[in-house]
Amino acid sequence: MVLKSAPSSARSATAQALYKIVHEGQSLTRSTRSLAERIDDPRDRAFAQSCIYGVLRHYYSLQALLDQLLKKPLRRKDADIEALLLSGLYQIKLMNVPAHAAVSSNVEAARSLNKSWACGLVNAVLRKASAQPLTLERDRTTHFEHPSWLVERLQVDYPDDWESILNANNEHPPMTLRVNRLQSSRADYLAALGDTNLPAEPTRFSDDGVLLTHSSPVAQLPGFEQGLFSVQDEAAQLATGLLELEPGQRVLDACAAPGGKTTHILERVENAVELLALDLDAGRLEDVKANFARLGLSCSTLAADATDIDTWWDGKYFDRILLDAPCSASGIIRRHPDIRFHRSPEDIAELADRQRKLLASMWSVLAPGGTLLYVTCSVFPAENDAVIAHLAEATADASVDILDIAWARRTKFGCQILPGDHGMDGFYYARLSKGHPAI
Ligand SMILES: C[S@@+](CC[C@H](N)C(=O)[O-])C[C@H]1O[C@@H](n2cnc3c(N)ncnc32)[C@H](O)[C@@H]1O
């Protein structure tokens, strides 16, 4: 449970984190790490984190209220004070922090941001806010809490579902675990959770998944350090089964870090396949290795650009390739509410270009008769079906497998989970098989 009070230092840290996310493009993941360095008390940290997520989820409604309360807009160089005011409004309106407590500690926080001049302003705005209702407008004024380009793009791509996608993006996601079947069984782990008074149920589609009724810090769940489970949404867990792995295969996980799917592959097949985990980012590969150490797994890892084949490929074709491509992450906005501030329409075109190149490179190292699974956590067809269509048109030996499965919607070349479908994250999957060359 998040406390409703925290010292002014936690509130100024919250404002600075929000400022960096919204105005400097810092990721929420990075800002969460720096909060951990700045705020010692875990309850204060939880308060700050809850405020940051809340403000990002309700940014446009809070901004609309702030605009009404300010006599004139703040200057660009005072965007940190704007962030402080938005989080103060969130505390009063949506966290039910008593107004007097929110006012006094945010006034103090303005001082610790070295903006003593703003103390009067923060005091006046937050006092006035207590009397003013916040309308969480799920309409065009506040774009359903999304930037307008994103709303418009979803309206074009999903004329029937755009509204439910936007609403799902503002929901709190469930906490889903994947039980390490080499260490425990799902039934045993559910029993262990029950013994700890942590209600949970099996996931509907993934054989390894456990859905917690209430989110909990991982350290408080049984067996995290012992490697009994990983945290992973059910949609991500469903990728591994589509690879149809068989003993003895040579398998490439082309964009592996931080290793969510690599570790799932290893848990399913132990050492029965020869797996190479590749990633461009050597730092993120360290996270893969840390996950291996915790879960008791291992395989070859390599830091390399998958498209630069001459630098890493040993000339032996792969029977299975998982390409979990870098993408807009537009399917997981409910988990990363900062994404809506970090993407632009130009990014989608750039990402699609990278995805096409990655797919073409991976196709060239796939064995005849082999299978490639292309996955993204994007909802945009430009990053999904259009990428597959590009390869299928340019390549004579690619055939697209029909993925007729209960848990996803069929698309022309693959299948799509939209955010919130069966409670899952938004994910896209397409499976391609390589024809044997004509003799
Ligand atoms: C969606 S994430 C992969 C998530 C991972 N498969 C998992 O399940 O945990 C995409 C990854 O692709 C990597 N990447 C981006 N471009 C790459 C490239 N050209 N070659 C190899 N990896 C790349 C990024 O560093 C990032 O770690």
The ligand as an ORCA input file, in Angstrom:
! r2SCAN-3c Opt
* xyz 0 1
  C      12.120     -5.709    -27.633
  S      13.729     -5.723    -27.009
  C      14.001     -7.461    -26.800
  C      13.335     -8.038    -25.567
  C      13.799     -9.467    -25.269
  N      13.646    -10.337    -26.398
  C      13.052    -10.049    -24.080
  O      12.134    -10.830    -24.254
  O      13.441     -9.712    -22.947
  C      14.666     -5.380    -28.434
  C      16.164     -5.561    -28.276
  O      16.748     -5.442    -29.575
  C      18.065     -4.982    -29.438
  N      18.519     -4.522    -30.765
  C      18.141     -3.399    -31.434
  N      18.755     -3.362    -32.642
  C      19.501     -4.491    -32.736
  C      20.361     -5.006    -33.727
  N      20.566     -4.356    -34.877
  N      20.996     -6.175    -33.493
  C      20.799     -6.843    -32.313
  N      19.995     -6.381    -31.349
  C      19.349     -5.230    -31.549
  C      17.927     -3.905    -28.380
  O      19.180     -3.648    -27.765
  C      16.889     -4.522    -27.420
  O      17.549     -5.159    -26.353
*
